[in-house]
Amino acid sequence: MILKKSVYRTLKEKKFQYAGVAVLLLLAVMLYVSLSMAITTLESRNETFTEDYRQESFHFVAGGDVTDEQLSLWEDEYNVVLEKRNYADFEIDDSTLRTFTTTDTVNIPYIAEGKAPSSAQELAISKVFAEKHQYELGDVLTLGDREFEITGFVYLPDYIYMVEQMTDLLADAEKFGVAVISGSDISEVNGQTQILGWTDDGAVPEGFREAVSAETALLQFVHSEDNPRIGFVETEIQGAKSMTTTLPLFILALSIAMVLMLMKRRMEMQRKEIGTLMALGYRKKELVRHYLGYAWIIGLAGTVGGLAAGAGLSVPLSNLYANYFNLPALSMFDWNPFVLVIGFVLPLLLLILLTTFVINRTLRTEPLTLLRPKEMSSGKKSWLEKLPLLQKGGFIRRFRLRLLVRNKARSFYIFIGVMFSTVLLLFGFITFNSMDQLVETTYKDILKYDYAVHYQSLMTEETDEQQSPFTMNELGVVDEDVKITAYGMEKENRYIQLSADGESLESQISEGAIISAPLAAVLGVGEGDDINLENSLNSETMRVEVVAVADLYIGNNLYLPRVELNDFLGFPDEGYTGTWQKQSPQNSGNIYMVEDKQKAIDSFESTTGATRASVAGMAVFAVLIGVIVLTLLTNLIVEENSPSISLFKVMGYHDKEVSKLVLSVYTPIVLIAYFVSIPLASLSLDQTMNTLVQETGFLMPTDVAWWMVLTGFIVIMLTYWLSLGLSKRKLKDVSLQEALKKQQD
């Protein structure tokens, strides 16, 4: 009981130190539990939705009409479920609403609220689009020249990541939404017809695509794995799973290391007490249990608090994910018991085991040795102290350098803490800047057109001066599971001005292939390398040399002269599948799809607010971690050097001078850690993007701008000086008698 009172008294006296460590542990557990539970819920919703509502395995758009009889023949021959679905785009409130006819066997709509449309005057609309535009059940929308009543809120299995075009990078529910109507025919309003396919294993039957292309021209054939509206959520789940362990483990390591430092200091300060207790007959096991009380209290407070906070945070986080990915709330809270076990047992187990090791090292010493004053250091200089640079200067300089080099573990801990905060902070800055740079370079410097018009069939008519024809087709890479979007373009093209490092690549288009940065990263190729292209329709191959990698960060794109690509595809030399142009195209029955560049730019800019919020959140989190770690360490420095501080005060040094001698000594470590972290942050993010580029189809530039370095430096230094300011209050409390007490000991 007496020993327990000692634990409670010490915790009360040193409440800031132990509370700070508990908060670090709480943050680690909270992040792990909240992210793990949120991802588990998201994954469960995605799997249930795709399976129960038959998410497509593929879909294609034919250049001509495909009869129901032909679909039945293909179904029987290839053991596949096929279903037609018509759709049309309507402009409403400066947004696009893509309206589909309802389906019964593939991509079955899920009605979350209200009821499914049952008449030609009824419509169900995507919930996130309705929320953005404040539509309610019963409201009437005018689409074209017809009016529809909103009867329900719908989710579609093939529009989980709701982007208008497959080349779009970011979803914007305010600018684009989906809706379903009853079986009415909407092809009369310049609509299109998709043919949806579903198989048991999710694969495209062998020979099926060739059979379709033999009957009709294929304008589009998309496997679900290549469909960003389906695959992006799975990529996000896999990426988030890696984050659920990396970040929390690092914070956990920081918190455990801090506990060990505190326990080591506590054992050194209580050497005589430990020796006395052992001399009185206390067994080592009893003393181990006593000192483990600190670890148990910190561990239980951190883990239990983290579990509670993480479980509570996972619900809004799950809903945020689901809302962003347009997933219905088929389940509210899916949790994995293993996550709770890991979040509770692993931190507590590591903390107890490592603390036990530190305690046992002291308890191995004989009681009489512990009762004697600790032997003074021999004063032998380390190799660092023998460096000529450290031998020069006055007392203050040499004292600071000696304090620095004789506490290598603490210097390393400060280095790691500052580096962690800096990398986290710069991650946010680089991501924010990369999105702006990506838009500026891709959509303004390279893509000069306003509209990309894609036709339903191969065109051969001569275009006017305001249009630039191009051929687009999907190609494969021999022995690689990579799909390439190949563009055949004119050499003198004012609408696509490919460049790298600000220099035009226009003259090189006739010498070989120019590829985008994502494609270069996916294939691991660069200038001078060869790519073996494969025509998936006839299995013909062509070897092309990469003459340049353009600063184009979106899409696995490859650019060739139009005549060369047409020859490989078997098209006439003058043929083209689309045009780039400045003016908006007129409604035409031969137009398959129109890409509006301004909509893509608006989609990026609409996410700026969310990006700023995430950057601010990362900055706050980085500052919080930095303040806790640095303040705990500087407090520990004051506590360890209290006799020296007291002696300096007796000698007439003011508090500011003492602070400079003792506290500010680690400023060089903070500066070194910060500047080392800058290339590390850029390299880490670059490696992360390279691992995700194949799934996402885009590659963000990870250049570090001067404003990031300056802003990060200001934030980190403010964090450091804040921690010093908190520790200076403790330094002022060190009495002049502390040195005399030490001498008496």
Buried (B, 14 or more C-beta within 10 A) or exposed (E): EEBEEBBEEBBEEBEEBBBBBBBBBBBBBBBBBBBBBBBBBBBBBBBBBBEEBBBBBBBBBBBEEBEEEBBEEBBEEBEBBBBBBBBBBBEBEEBBBBBBBBBEEBBBBBBBEBEBBEEEBBBBBBBBBBBBBEBEBEBEBEBBEBEBBBBBBBBBBBBBBBBBBBBBBBBBBBBBBBBBBBEBEBEEBEBBBBBBBBBEEBBBBEEBBEEBBEBBEBBBBBBBBBBBBBBBBBBBBBBBBEBBBEBBBBBBBBBBBBBBBBBBBBBEEBBBBBBBBBEEEBEEEEBBBBBBBBBBBBBBBBBBBBBBBBBBBBBEBBBEBBBBBBBBBBEEEBBBEEBBEBBBEBBBEBBBEBBBEBBEEBBEBEBEEBBEEEEEEEEEBEEBBEEEEBEEEEEEEBBBBBBBBBBEEBBEBBBBBBBBBBBBBBBBBBBBBBBBBBBEBBBEBBBBBBBBBBBBEBBEEEBEEEBBBBBBBBBBBEEBEBBBBBBBBBEEBEBBBBBBEEEEBBEBBEEBBBBBBBBBBBBEBEBEBEBEBBBBBEEEBBEBEBBBBBBBBBBBBBBBBBBBBBBBBEBEEBBBBBBBBEEEEEEEEEBBBBBBBEBBBBBBBBBEEEBEEBBEEBBEBBBBBBBBBBBBBBBBBBBBBBBBBBBBBEEEBEBEEBBBBBBBBBBEBBBBBBEBBBEBBBEBBBEBBBEBBBBBBBBBBBEBBEEBBEBBBEBBBEBBBBBBEBBBEBBEEBEEEBBBEBEEE
